[in-house]
């Protein structure tokens, strides 16, 4: 039987609506992980005190 290859193919960067995934480098055991970077879901606005009536 053929053995499984030790190298993993390079996966392109994945983009979704709220996050991006990137393939990380393999560690010493050969595990290849994926990094998830979340985009901000809300905008943060400077607070302004309301006018007095």
Biopython code that builds the backbone (N, CA, C, O; Angstrom):
import numpy as np
from Bio.PDB.StructureBuilder import StructureBuilder

atoms = [
    (1, "UNK", "N", (0.836, -1.189, 0.000)),
    (1, "UNK", "CA", (0.000, 0.000, 0.000)),
    (1, "UNK", "C", (0.877, 1.247, 0.000)),
    (1, "UNK", "O", (1.996, 1.227, 0.511)),
    (2, "UNK", "N", (0.377, 2.301, -0.559)),
    (2, "UNK", "CA", (1.149, 3.537, -0.603)),
    (2, "UNK", "C", (0.981, 4.297, 0.708)),
    (2, "UNK", "O", (-0.076, 4.263, 1.337)),
    (3, "UNK", "N", (2.036, 4.974, 1.097)),
    (3, "UNK", "CA", (1.986, 5.755, 2.327)),
    (3, "UNK", "C", (1.464, 7.149, 2.030)),
    (3, "UNK", "O", (1.567, 7.659, 0.914)),
    (4, "UNK", "N", (0.906, 7.741, 3.062)),
    (4, "UNK", "CA", (0.390, 9.093, 2.923)),
    (4, "UNK", "C", (1.557, 10.071, 2.846)),
    (4, "UNK", "O", (2.548, 9.909, 3.558)),
    (5, "UNK", "N", (1.450, 11.071, 2.000)),
    (5, "UNK", "CA", (2.547, 12.029, 1.853)),
    (5, "UNK", "C", (2.666, 12.893, 3.103)),
    (5, "UNK", "O", (1.669, 13.203, 3.757)),
    (6, "UNK", "N", (3.898, 13.275, 3.425)),
    (6, "UNK", "CA", (4.163, 14.076, 4.625)),
    (6, "UNK", "C", (3.882, 15.557, 4.398)),
    (6, "UNK", "O", (3.608, 16.283, 5.353)),
    (7, "UNK", "N", (3.944, 16.012, 3.165)),
    (7, "UNK", "CA", (3.715, 17.427, 2.906)),
    (7, "UNK", "C", (2.240, 17.677, 2.582)),
    (7, "UNK", "O", (1.556, 16.836, 1.999)),
    (8, "UNK", "N", (1.781, 18.850, 2.977)),
    (8, "UNK", "CA", (0.401, 19.239, 2.724)),
    (8, "UNK", "C", (0.374, 20.247, 1.588)),
    (8, "UNK", "O", (1.284, 21.069, 1.479)),
    (9, "UNK", "N", (-0.644, 20.207, 0.739)),
    (9, "UNK", "CA", (-0.720, 21.204, -0.328)),
    (9, "UNK", "C", (-1.023, 22.582, 0.254)),
    (9, "UNK", "O", (-1.694, 22.696, 1.280)),
    (10, "UNK", "N", (-0.532, 23.614, -0.397)),
    (10, "UNK", "CA", (-0.786, 24.989, 0.035)),
    (10, "UNK", "C", (-2.239, 25.342, -0.274)),
    (10, "UNK", "O", (-2.689, 25.221, -1.413)),
    (11, "UNK", "N", (-2.955, 25.774, 0.743)),
    (11, "UNK", "CA", (-4.366, 26.120, 0.603)),
    (11, "UNK", "C", (-4.477, 27.636, 0.477)),
    (11, "UNK", "O", (-3.859, 28.355, 1.263)),
    (12, "UNK", "N", (-5.245, 28.143, -0.487)),
    (12, "UNK", "CA", (-5.376, 29.612, -0.603)),
    (12, "UNK", "C", (-6.134, 30.200, 0.583)),
    (12, "UNK", "O", (-6.851, 29.494, 1.293)),
    (13, "UNK", "N", (-5.965, 31.485, 0.781)),
    (13, "UNK", "CA", (-6.631, 32.195, 1.865)),
    (13, "UNK", "C", (-8.135, 32.167, 1.634)),
    (13, "UNK", "O", (-8.603, 32.447, 0.530)),
    (14, "UNK", "N", (-8.889, 31.830, 2.670)),
    (14, "UNK", "CA", (-10.344, 31.767, 2.554)),
    (14, "UNK", "C", (-10.979, 33.018, 3.115)),
    (14, "UNK", "O", (-10.613, 33.473, 4.198)),
    (15, "UNK", "N", (-11.929, 33.577, 2.387)),
    (15, "UNK", "CA", (-12.601, 34.790, 2.846)),
    (15, "UNK", "C", (-14.095, 34.530, 2.938)),
    (15, "UNK", "O", (-14.713, 34.036, 1.995)),
    (16, "UNK", "N", (-14.665, 34.868, 4.085)),
    (16, "UNK", "CA", (-16.099, 34.775, 4.306)),
    (16, "UNK", "C", (-16.599, 36.173, 4.668)),
    (16, "UNK", "O", (-15.841, 37.142, 4.607)),
    (17, "UNK", "N", (-17.846, 36.273, 5.036)),
    (17, "UNK", "CA", (-18.441, 37.581, 5.302)),
    (17, "UNK", "C", (-17.806, 38.279, 6.506)),
    (17, "UNK", "O", (-17.557, 39.483, 6.461)),
    (18, "UNK", "N", (-17.546, 37.536, 7.574)),
    (18, "UNK", "CA", (-17.057, 38.147, 8.804)),
    (18, "UNK", "C", (-15.669, 37.690, 9.222)),
    (18, "UNK", "O", (-15.155, 38.189, 10.222)),
    (19, "UNK", "N", (-15.038, 36.765, 8.506)),
    (19, "UNK", "CA", (-13.723, 36.297, 8.911)),
    (19, "UNK", "C", (-12.902, 35.826, 7.717)),
    (19, "UNK", "O", (-13.422, 35.611, 6.622)),
    (20, "UNK", "N", (-11.595, 35.670, 7.964)),
    (20, "UNK", "CA", (-10.643, 35.205, 6.965)),
    (20, "UNK", "C", (-9.836, 34.072, 7.589)),
    (20, "UNK", "O", (-9.437, 34.169, 8.749)),
    (21, "UNK", "N", (-9.590, 33.007, 6.844)),
    (21, "UNK", "CA", (-8.774, 31.905, 7.341)),
    (21, "UNK", "C", (-7.490, 31.818, 6.533)),
    (21, "UNK", "O", (-7.485, 32.022, 5.319)),
    (22, "UNK", "N", (-6.400, 31.511, 7.230)),
    (22, "UNK", "CA", (-5.090, 31.371, 6.600)),
    (22, "UNK", "C", (-4.462, 30.079, 7.080)),
    (22, "UNK", "O", (-4.612, 29.706, 8.244)),
    (23, "UNK", "N", (-3.765, 29.401, 6.202)),
    (23, "UNK", "CA", (-3.075, 28.179, 6.570)),
    (23, "UNK", "C", (-1.765, 28.533, 7.260)),
    (23, "UNK", "O", (-1.017, 29.386, 6.782)),
    (24, "UNK", "N", (-1.486, 27.874, 8.390)),
    (24, "UNK", "CA", (-0.251, 28.124, 9.121)),
    (24, "UNK", "C", (0.815, 27.125, 8.685)),
    (24, "UNK", "O", (0.517, 26.161, 7.979)),
    (25, "UNK", "N", (2.053, 27.355, 9.107)),
    (25, "UNK", "CA", (3.152, 26.457, 8.788)),
    (25, "UNK", "C", (3.036, 25.186, 9.642)),
    (25, "UNK", "O", (2.566, 25.257, 10.778)),
    (26, "UNK", "N", (3.454, 24.033, 9.119)),
    (26, "UNK", "CA", (3.404, 22.809, 9.926)),
    (26, "UNK", "C", (4.378, 22.873, 11.101)),
    (26, "UNK", "O", (5.458, 23.454, 10.996)),
    (27, "UNK", "N", (3.977, 22.265, 12.230)),
    (27, "UNK", "CA", (4.864, 22.236, 13.390)),
    (27, "UNK", "C", (5.790, 21.022, 13.299)),
    (27, "UNK", "O", (5.825, 20.351, 12.268)),
    (28, "UNK", "N", (6.537, 20.736, 14.365)),
    (28, "UNK", "CA", (7.514, 19.653, 14.328)),
    (28, "UNK", "C", (6.879, 18.269, 14.165)),
    (28, "UNK", "O", (7.546, 17.344, 13.701)),
    (29, "UNK", "N", (5.613, 18.110, 14.533)),
    (29, "UNK", "CA", (4.922, 16.829, 14.358)),
    (29, "UNK", "C", (4.247, 16.719, 12.995)),
    (29, "UNK", "O", (3.734, 15.658, 12.638)),
    (30, "UNK", "N", (4.246, 17.802, 12.240)),
    (30, "UNK", "CA", (3.649, 17.792, 10.915)),
    (30, "UNK", "C", (2.213, 18.293, 10.892)),
    (30, "UNK", "O", (1.570, 18.275, 9.842)),
    (31, "UNK", "N", (1.694, 18.746, 12.051)),
    (31, "UNK", "CA", (0.326, 19.251, 12.119)),
    (31, "UNK", "C", (0.239, 20.614, 11.439)),
    (31, "UNK", "O", (1.026, 21.513, 11.738)),
    (32, "UNK", "N", (-0.708, 20.766, 10.534)),
    (32, "UNK", "CA", (-0.932, 22.031, 9.845)),
    (32, "UNK", "C", (-2.232, 22.622, 10.375)),
    (32, "UNK", "O", (-3.294, 22.016, 10.235)),
    (33, "UNK", "N", (-2.152, 23.798, 10.981)),
    (33, "UNK", "CA", (-3.330, 24.447, 11.527)),
    (33, "UNK", "C", (-3.803, 25.578, 10.637)),
    (33, "UNK", "O", (-3.169, 25.922, 9.640)),
    (34, "UNK", "N", (-4.925, 26.143, 11.019)),
    (34, "UNK", "CA", (-5.504, 27.255, 10.277)),
    (34, "UNK", "C", (-5.794, 28.379, 11.247)),
    (34, "UNK", "O", (-6.341, 28.155, 12.327)),
    (35, "UNK", "N", (-5.427, 29.589, 10.860)),
    (35, "UNK", "CA", (-5.632, 30.772, 11.681)),
    (35, "UNK", "C", (-6.892, 31.480, 11.196)),
    (35, "UNK", "O", (-7.068, 31.694, 9.997)),
    (36, "UNK", "N", (-7.766, 31.843, 12.131)),
    (36, "UNK", "CA", (-8.993, 32.553, 11.798)),
    (36, "UNK", "C", (-8.877, 33.988, 12.304)),
    (36, "UNK", "O", (-8.635, 34.215, 13.489)),
    (37, "UNK", "N", (-9.050, 34.951, 11.406)),
    (37, "UNK", "CA", (-8.993, 36.366, 11.757)),
    (37, "UNK", "C", (-10.394, 36.930, 11.564)),
    (37, "UNK", "O", (-10.910, 36.966, 10.447)),
    (38, "UNK", "N", (-11.012, 37.372, 12.670)),
    (38, "UNK", "CA", (-12.371, 37.901, 12.620)),
    (38, "UNK", "C", (-12.351, 39.385, 12.307)),
    (38, "UNK", "O", (-11.506, 40.119, 12.818)),
    (39, "UNK", "N", (-13.277, 39.829, 11.468)),
    (39, "UNK", "CA", (-13.476, 41.251, 11.202)),
    (39, "UNK", "C", (-14.375, 41.809, 12.291)),
    (39, "UNK", "O", (-15.106, 41.066, 12.946)),
    (40, "UNK", "N", (-14.316, 43.119, 12.481)),
    (40, "UNK", "CA", (-15.173, 43.726, 13.496)),
    (40, "UNK", "C", (-16.630, 43.664, 13.029)),
    (40, "UNK", "O", (-16.939, 43.943, 11.871)),
    (41, "UNK", "N", (-17.505, 43.298, 13.945)),
    (41, "UNK", "CA", (-18.922, 43.165, 13.607)),
    (41, "UNK", "C", (-19.688, 44.469, 13.813)),
    (41, "UNK", "O", (-20.748, 44.669, 13.221)),
    (42, "UNK", "N", (-19.157, 45.347, 14.643)),
    (42, "UNK", "CA", (-19.826, 46.610, 14.922)),
    (42, "UNK", "C", (-18.825, 47.750, 14.809)),
    (42, "UNK", "O", (-17.615, 47.550, 14.906)),
    (43, "UNK", "N", (-19.348, 48.932, 14.605)),
    (43, "UNK", "CA", (-18.508, 50.118, 14.612)),
    (43, "UNK", "C", (-18.584, 50.729, 15.999)),
    (43, "UNK", "O", (-19.640, 50.731, 16.631)),
    (44, "UNK", "N", (-17.455, 51.249, 16.467)),
    (44, "UNK", "CA", (-17.432, 51.912, 17.756)),
    (44, "UNK", "C", (-17.387, 53.411, 17.496)),
    (44, "UNK", "O", (-16.498, 53.900, 16.800)),
    (45, "UNK", "N", (-18.352, 54.141, 18.059)),
    (45, "UNK", "CA", (-18.495, 55.565, 17.804)),
    (45, "UNK", "C", (-18.216, 56.328, 19.094)),
    (45, "UNK", "O", (-18.585, 55.886, 20.182)),
    (46, "UNK", "N", (-17.572, 57.459, 18.962)),
    (46, "UNK", "CA", (-17.295, 58.310, 20.122)),
    (46, "UNK", "C", (-18.622, 58.758, 20.744)),
    (46, "UNK", "O", (-19.532, 59.181, 20.031)),
    (47, "UNK", "N", (-18.730, 58.663, 22.075)),
    (47, "UNK", "CA", (-19.954, 59.063, 22.766)),
    (47, "UNK", "C", (-20.033, 60.580, 22.862)),
    (47, "UNK", "O", (-19.064, 61.253, 23.213)),
    (48, "UNK", "N", (-21.223, 61.103, 22.537)),
    (48, "UNK", "CA", (-21.469, 62.542, 22.673)),
    (48, "UNK", "C", (-22.600, 62.720, 23.668)),
    (48, "UNK", "O", (-23.606, 62.013, 23.599)),
    (49, "UNK", "N", (-22.444, 63.665, 24.600)),
    (49, "UNK", "CA", (-23.500, 63.905, 25.566)),
    (49, "UNK", "C", (-24.667, 64.604, 24.867)),
    (49, "UNK", "O", (-24.447, 65.474, 24.024)),
    (50, "UNK", "N", (-25.877, 64.243, 25.199)),
    (50, "UNK", "CA", (-27.023, 64.864, 24.551)),
    (50, "UNK", "C", (-27.178, 66.344, 24.949)),
    (50, "UNK", "O", (-26.691, 66.779, 25.992)),
    (51, "UNK", "N", (-27.865, 67.089, 24.094)),
    (51, "UNK", "CA", (-28.112, 68.497, 24.390)),
    (51, "UNK", "C", (-29.088, 68.612, 25.549)),
    (51, "UNK", "O", (-29.936, 67.744, 25.757)),
    (52, "UNK", "N", (-28.957, 69.678, 26.285)),
    (52, "UNK", "CA", (-29.915, 69.916, 27.383)),
    (52, "UNK", "C", (-31.195, 70.492, 26.773)),
    (52, "UNK", "O", (-31.141, 71.277, 25.827)),
    (53, "UNK", "N", (-32.337, 70.099, 27.320)),
    (53, "UNK", "CA", (-33.607, 70.623, 26.774)),
    (53, "UNK", "C", (-33.822, 72.100, 27.052)),
    (53, "UNK", "O", (-34.842, 72.662, 26.652)),
]
sb = StructureBuilder()
sb.init_structure("model")
sb.init_model(0)
sb.init_chain("A")
sb.init_seg("    ")
for serial, (resi, resn, name, xyz) in enumerate(atoms, 1):
    if name == "N":
        sb.init_residue(resn, " ", resi, " ")
    sb.init_atom(name, np.array(xyz, "f"), 0.0, 1.0, " ", f" {name:<3s}", serial, name[0])
structure = sb.get_structure()
